[in-house]
Amino acid sequence: MTRLLTVSVAAVSALTMSGCALLQSATSGVTLHVIEEGFTPPALAMSDVDMVCNFSMVNAPLVGAAREFHGDPSLAETVMFSAAGVCSESKALAEELRYLRAVREKRADEATDARVAQKRLLALTAERQYTSFKRMRNKLEQTYFFKYGENCPRFKRDFDELVFLLGSLSGVQAMTNDIAAQQSVGVPTDIAPLAASAMNCLDNNKWWGVPQATQAAVWSIIPGASEGKDIKGTFDRAMTIGEAKGVRLAHVVNAIAASSADDTATIRAIIKRATSVQNFKVNRQYRFLDVVATAQLENISDRMWTQNTGSRTPFNSLGKFWDDKADAGVDVDSFLK
């Protein structure tokens, strides 16, 4: 009798625990669905980069806690860690500008301190971006039963496609930022070719030309990969699509690739093009991504301006440069005073 009672108690306890787990899993599933379908779209429609960045950094740990309640928040985390990477990357750029000014002024201690701070922030950025990539890859492979970079999933939701795109971009950026941070994070360098292959799974026209722009960027940074590839033509077509679709993310991918090659002329041409699109209408559904693209182009412009003048791009002058003609509309007083 005692033995039977023990078994019964154990069985009831197991059922109770299983029931709690099922209840918690169901609750977490509903909550995550609300975040993915209810909270994320309004955030992507915002034009305030800092607001979305701070929202992501504050709420990513809370969303991640869903794992304690038998939920899987990986897709929401992909977006949040990607956005958080934008925050720390901008801070790293600020430290780089401090370094450039210190070098111009021959302040060795300040320059050294700024460079150390920059590398720490680049390492943090690479960590966030690599986490974004891993969350995307692991969750979508589990959901759609495919191997990332080898074959393609049959997506059921636009949100999953968006996560696939953002996670892939984060993976490539994580690799480049980790290299800049002396590979302190240990991001695998095979992410780039895998991401280039994975971009074949997305409709290039639907996603603003970014899939092919990503492929062109990978071709340009991997030795030997550019052979037989029309990199310039691919970037140009990608940017044309982005301009028509209202998201200039392909421009940033092109500018980053040009920065890696130290191709100043191309960088300047890209920035001028992005800021002078005739009748450009931003995609309201994905306004945040276009705003981030503009902010990243401004970061690249700030680097160039600081190298040449000691201060960042003058206010409301993105797309203009220090050596433009006097009638180009550059607010000269803002950097000569």
Secondary structure, DSSP 8 states (H G I E B T S, - for coil): -HHHHHHHHHHHHHHHHHHHHHHHHHHHHHHHHHIIIIIHHHHHT---HHHHHHHHHHHHHHHHGGGGGT---HHHHHHHHHHHHHHHHHHHHHHHHHHHHHHHTT-HHHHHHHHHHHHHHHHHHHHHHHHHHHHHHHHHHHHHT--TTTS----S-HHHHHHHHHHHHHHHHHHHHHHHTTTSS---TTHHHHHHHHGGGS-TTTTTTHHHHHHHHHHHHSTTTTTT--HHHHHHHHHHHHHHHT--HHHHHHHHHHHHTT-HHHHHHHHHHHT--TT----GGGHHHHHHHHHHHHHHHHHHHHHHHSS---TT-TT--TTS-GGG---THHHH-
